[in-house]
Amino acid sequence: MFEDMGISLSAALNLFLAQSVREQSLPFAAGKDVPNAITLAAMDAAEQDEDLYGPFDSVEALMEALNA
């Protein structure tokens, strides 16, 4: 990509660093990771009060449920 723009990787990194220092932040928007399908399914189930476990009265009870 940088070669297509006519600059070296080293020059591109120097531009990035200079811009970061100038702006005192990342010179682009950084976003959060999007949850994967398994996490989204678990979130949906929790919102529907499905597949919920606990609360637990002790660590031992929690560990017993996890190891079941």
C-alpha positions as CSV (number, residue, x, y, z in Angstrom):
1,M,0.0,0.0,0.0
2,F,2.7,2.5,1.0
3,E,4.8,1.6,-2.1
4,D,1.7,2.4,-4.2
5,M,1.6,5.8,-2.5
6,G,5.3,6.3,-3.3
7,I,6.6,6.1,0.3
8,S,8.6,3.5,2.3
9,L,7.3,1.7,5.3
10,S,9.8,3.6,7.4
11,A,8.5,7.0,6.1
12,A,4.9,5.9,6.8
13,L,5.8,5.0,10.4
14,N,7.6,8.3,10.8
15,L,4.5,10.1,9.5
16,F,2.3,8.1,11.9
17,L,4.5,8.9,14.9
18,A,4.8,12.6,14.0
19,Q,1.1,13.0,13.6
20,S,0.5,11.1,16.9
21,V,2.8,13.5,18.7
22,R,1.3,16.6,17.0
23,E,-2.3,15.5,18.0
24,Q,-1.4,13.9,21.3
25,S,-3.6,11.0,20.3
26,L,-3.9,8.3,17.7
27,P,-4.4,9.9,14.3
28,F,-7.3,7.7,13.5
29,A,-10.5,6.5,15.1
30,A,-10.0,3.4,17.2
31,G,-13.1,1.3,17.9
32,K,-14.1,-1.6,20.1
33,D,-14.0,-5.2,19.0
34,V,-17.4,-6.5,17.8
35,P,-18.6,-9.5,19.8
36,N,-18.5,-12.8,18.0
37,A,-21.6,-15.0,17.3
38,I,-21.2,-17.0,20.5
39,T,-20.9,-14.0,22.7
40,L,-23.9,-12.3,20.9
41,A,-26.0,-15.5,21.5
42,A,-25.0,-15.6,25.2
43,M,-26.0,-11.9,25.5
44,D,-29.3,-12.5,23.8
45,A,-30.0,-15.5,26.1
46,A,-29.2,-13.5,29.2
47,E,-31.5,-10.7,28.1
48,Q,-34.3,-13.4,27.8
49,D,-33.4,-14.8,31.3
50,E,-32.3,-18.1,29.6
51,D,-29.3,-20.2,30.5
52,L,-28.6,-18.2,33.7
53,Y,-26.8,-19.7,36.6
54,G,-26.4,-18.5,40.1
55,P,-26.2,-16.5,42.3
56,F,-23.9,-18.7,44.3
57,D,-23.7,-18.7,48.0
58,S,-20.0,-19.7,48.0
59,V,-17.0,-20.1,45.8
60,E,-17.3,-23.9,46.3
61,A,-20.9,-23.8,44.9
62,L,-19.7,-21.8,41.9
63,M,-16.8,-24.2,41.3
64,E,-19.2,-27.2,41.6
65,A,-21.5,-25.7,38.9
66,L,-18.6,-24.9,36.6
67,N,-17.2,-28.4,36.9
68,A,-20.6,-30.1,36.4
